[in-house]
Amino acid sequence: MHNFYDELDPPPRLLMGPGPVDADPRVLRAMAMPLLGQFDPAFTVYMNEVMSLYRQVFRTDNRWTFLVDGTARAGIESVLTSVVEPGDRVLVPIFGRFGHLLCEIARRVRADVRSIETEWGTVFDPQRIEDAIREHRPKVVAIVQGDTSTTMAQPLDEIGGICRRHGALLYVDATASVTGVDLRVDDWQLDAVTAGLQKCLSGPPGIAPITFNERVEEVVLRRKHVERGIRADGVVDGDGPIIQSNYFDLPMLMDYWSEKRLNHHTEATSMLYAARECARLVLQEGLDARLRRHQRVGAALVAGLRAMELELFGDLEHKMPNVTGVVIPPGVVGDAVRGGMLEHFGIEIGTSFGPLHGKIWRIGTMGYTCRKENVLRCLGALEAMLRQAGHRCPPGAGVDAALDAFESSSRA
């Protein structure tokens, strides 16, 4: 018996959750370009262009700025697997679900994991992080810049300097924040940063931009072991323990992305095209202009939600501009409203995790989705579904307030 299926025909959606969001059509077109062999001179030019483009996106001069094949988590694992040796101490300041993820991955590479926590909806004062570093003396501090589970953005401008003073490496997961929240790798002394395409970069999930400096390079090269099948005569391994993962082995990835072009894996050609186009579009718009767009559109969404007399979640001083948490009103079943928005309007918004599941919605204004017409559609749909759920808000107030906010920002 054979099963035959129709060709793919996904229903049209407006993705306004915490990610993934709608990919820019220009990125999808780039993915349809013909495949090339991974060592074709034309393709290695594209690899070099990707490195140059992402240095600009990350605001860094780091030589080692490239892509790790896999979703954003592949970037996280490549850093923690390659930098952290069994028994090394790692400090994770947790302010949401993805801090717990960093702990999980660090434990799997047999780190001695220490953590500090703050209430979901808040962020850390830098002094508290410095106090924890003094107490635990970690080799690595691992932190999320923007945690979509709580919609909070942790200020980083002081933390890199704190880590340098105490001899710790600072790793930052910027998956949800890069190009939506200001990120300055060199100015803020961030030693390693990883990201993904599926949020403010307006691409599909599947490849992870990464950058790291000479401090990280020195640590990982101590663990360099080239696999036998591609090993040249005279290669000298590092004196550190072998990295547990072959796929996420940064020294071998460095050889692959360097002039050596030492074969490590078959590059995800179409995903590299996507990543190249994502970065090209960011720089074409202008990184500062893109940041301002996320601020302006996020502020209009906030104005609309407030006019609907909905409560916003968390410390708004440290809210990410590209994700907004909305407290679900008493008596309203959050998943029913989300389901109605998807069924009747084709709009997806998010719920949250852990202690916030069923308590807040999360509305994303990221990348290609971060536009006026999408905010207005979302607010109108949310108002309609709230009425269906028996919750009354001032009719049309959300859309009106958002329109006023856009008008005011265009005059500023």
Number of C-alpha atoms within 10 A of each C-alpha: 3 4 4 6 6 5 6 6 6 6 7 9 14 18 23 24 24 29 26 20 28 22 23 19 12 14 23 19 12 18 20 11 12 9 12 14 12 17 15 10 11 11 17 18 12 16 23 15 15 23 23 19 22 26 22 17 22 25 16 22 16 20 16 22 27 26 27 28 21 17 19 24 21 22 26 29 22 22 23 23 25 26 26 21 23 17 12 16 21 27 27 26 24 24 27 27 18 19 21 17 16 25 22 14 17 27 17 13 21 16 23 18 21 19 16 14 15 13 12 20 21 22 24 18 13 16 12 12 19 19 12 18 22 12 9 15 19 23 22 24 24 26 26 30 26 30 29 29 25 29 31 29 28 21 18 21 17 14 22 22 18 19 24 14 10 14 14 21 22 24 25 22 26 26 29 30 26 24 28 28 23 19 22 17 25 16 12 14 21 25 24 26 28 29 28 33 29 26 30 33 30 31 28 24 20 21 26 26 30 27 26 23 20 13 11 20 19 11 17 23 19 17 21 21 21 21 11 7 8 10 13 11 6 6 9 11 13 15 11 14 12 18 23 13 13 19 16 22 24 25 20 22 22 20 15 16 21 16 10 9 15 18 17 19 13 10 18 17 20 19 24 25 23 30 30 22 24 29 25 19 18 23 18 11 10 14 20 14 14 22 20 17 21 25 18 22 26 26 19 26 31 24 22 26 24 17 20 21 15 16 16 19 22 20 15 16 10 16 24 26 28 31 30 28 29 21 17 21 15 9 9 16 14 21 16 14 23 20 16 20 22 17 12 11 19 16 22 23 22 21 21 19 15 10 11 16 14 16 20 24 26 25 26 31 31 32 27 17 24 25 16 18 11 19 26 20 14 23 20 20 21 22 24 21 20 22 14 14 16 10 14 14 17 10 14 15 20 29 24 17 21 26 20 15 19 19 12 12 13 9 6 6
